[in-house]
């Protein structure tokens, strides 16, 4: 009986971890990853590339109840993240996709203590004019 409960528990934990619905520090934590909404974020452009500034993403501070969620872009070039027109199944060819942005979220309580951290890869989607549409998590 104990072995059966143990095996079911391990299976449940593995399922939660693989789904991305748990935090890294404590897989049993009920606190979910928050898919960030970058409302108001604009894509920048130059004569040779479309991009989003890493600092613009990190400047967003999200709120969850009385807690704060800080975002850090990890494993990326120092200043900008390249974006490209949709060219994959399910994408819109008029929209811009800033793909494979690895972020780390920190949930911080009102006392400044870090409650949880998550790491996730996201894609930020912009319309044809560089306006924010959505985040895919």
URNOR-V631596 format. One record per residue. RES is the residue in one small letter. PSI is psi in radians with two decimals (999 if undefined). OMEGA is omega in degrees with one decimal (none if undefined). D_FIRST is the distance of its C-alpha to the first C-alpha in Angstrom with 1 decimal. Layout:
[[RES;PSI;OMEGA;D_FIRST] [RES;PSI;OMEGA;D_FIRST]]
This chain:
[[x;-0.80;179.4;0.0] [x;-0.66;178.9;3.8] [x;-0.68;179.3;5.5] [x;-0.77;179.2;5.2] [x;-0.73;179.4;6.5] [x;-0.80;-178.6;8.7] [x;-0.72;178.3;10.0] [x;-0.70;178.9;10.9] [x;-0.78;179.2;12.5] [x;-0.74;179.0;14.5] [x;-0.74;179.3;15.6] [x;-0.79;179.1;16.7] [x;-0.78;180.0;18.6] [x;-0.70;178.9;20.2] [x;-0.78;179.8;21.3] [x;-0.75;-179.6;22.9] [x;-0.79;-177.9;24.6] [x;-0.40;179.7;26.1] [x;-0.24;-178.5;27.3] [x;0.21;-175.7;29.4] [x;0.18;179.4;28.2] [x;2.87;178.2;27.1] [x;2.79;-173.8;29.2] [x;-0.71;-175.5;29.4] [x;-0.60;-177.0;29.2] [x;1.66;-175.3;26.0] [x;-0.28;179.6;23.9] [x;0.00;-178.8;22.0] [x;2.42;177.6;25.4] [x;-0.08;-176.2;26.2] [x;2.10;-177.2;29.8] [x;2.79;169.7;30.8] [x;2.40;178.2;33.4] [x;2.05;177.1;36.7] [x;1.99;-172.4;38.8] [x;2.46;175.3;42.2] [x;1.97;-176.6;45.1] [x;0.80;-179.1;48.3] [x;2.23;-179.4;50.7] [x;-0.25;178.0;54.3] [x;2.41;178.4;53.5] [x;2.52;175.7;56.2] [x;2.49;177.1;56.4] [x;2.80;176.0;59.3] [x;2.74;174.7;61.6] [x;-3.08;-178.9;64.2] [x;-0.30;-176.7;66.5] [x;-0.20;-175.7;64.0] [x;2.70;170.4;60.5] [x;2.41;-176.4;58.3] [x;2.91;172.0;55.9] [x;2.43;-178.6;54.0] [x;2.31;177.9;54.5] [x;-0.72;-178.6;51.5] [x;-0.56;178.1;52.8] [x;-0.65;178.1;53.0] [x;-0.77;-176.2;49.3] [x;-0.30;178.4;48.6] [x;-0.28;179.6;51.0] [x;2.29;175.1;48.7] [x;2.14;-178.7;46.8] [x;2.67;178.0;44.3] [x;2.47;175.6;43.2] [x;1.82;-172.8;39.9] [x;-2.18;179.2;40.3] [x;0.13;-178.1;42.0] [x;2.80;178.2;40.6] [x;2.50;175.6;42.4] [x;2.04;176.7;41.1] [x;2.54;-179.3;43.2] [x;2.35;175.7;43.4] [x;2.28;176.1;44.2] [x;2.21;-177.4;45.1] [x;2.73;176.2;43.7] [x;0.74;179.7;44.7] [x;2.85;174.8;47.8] [x;2.80;-171.5;51.6] [x;-0.51;-171.9;53.2] [x;-0.76;-172.5;55.1] [x;2.78;178.1;54.5] [x;2.09;-176.8;51.9] [x;2.54;178.0;53.6] [x;2.66;179.9;53.1] [x;2.72;179.4;54.0] [x;2.62;179.0;54.7] [x;2.27;178.5;52.0] [x;0.23;179.6;51.8] [x;2.79;179.8;48.3] [x;2.32;178.6;46.8] [x;-0.12;-179.9;46.3] [x;2.79;177.5;48.7] [x;2.22;-176.8;52.1] [x;-0.28;178.5;55.0] [x;-0.24;-176.2;56.8] [x;2.75;178.0;54.1] [x;2.38;-177.2;53.4] [x;2.09;174.5;50.0] [x;1.71;-167.9;49.2] [x;2.79;171.3;46.2] [x;0.84;174.9;43.5] [x;1.99;-179.8;44.1] [x;2.14;-179.6;41.4] [x;2.73;173.2;41.0] [x;2.18;176.1;39.2] [x;2.45;175.0;38.7] [x;2.16;175.3;38.5] [x;2.07;-174.0;37.6] [x;2.25;-179.9;39.8] [x;3.08;-175.7;39.9] [x;-0.30;177.3;43.2] [x;-0.06;-179.5;43.4] [x;0.09;179.5;43.3] [x;2.36;177.2;39.8] [x;2.11;-179.0;37.8] [x;-0.83;-176.2;34.5] [x;2.79;172.0;33.1] [x;2.61;176.7;34.5] [x;2.61;169.7;33.9] [x;2.40;-175.4;35.5] [x;2.66;173.9;36.3] [x;2.26;-177.8;38.9] [x;2.88;170.9;41.1] [x;2.30;176.7;44.2] [x;2.29;-176.5;47.0] [x;2.32;178.2;49.1] [x;2.66;176.7;52.8] [x;-3.11;-176.0;55.3] [x;-0.31;179.1;58.5] [x;0.12;178.3;60.3] [x;0.19;178.4;57.8] [x;2.50;-178.9;56.2] [x;2.34;175.5;52.5] [x;-0.94;-175.7;50.5] [x;2.93;172.7;46.8] [x;2.31;176.6;44.1] [x;2.12;-178.5;41.5] [x;999;none;38.2]]
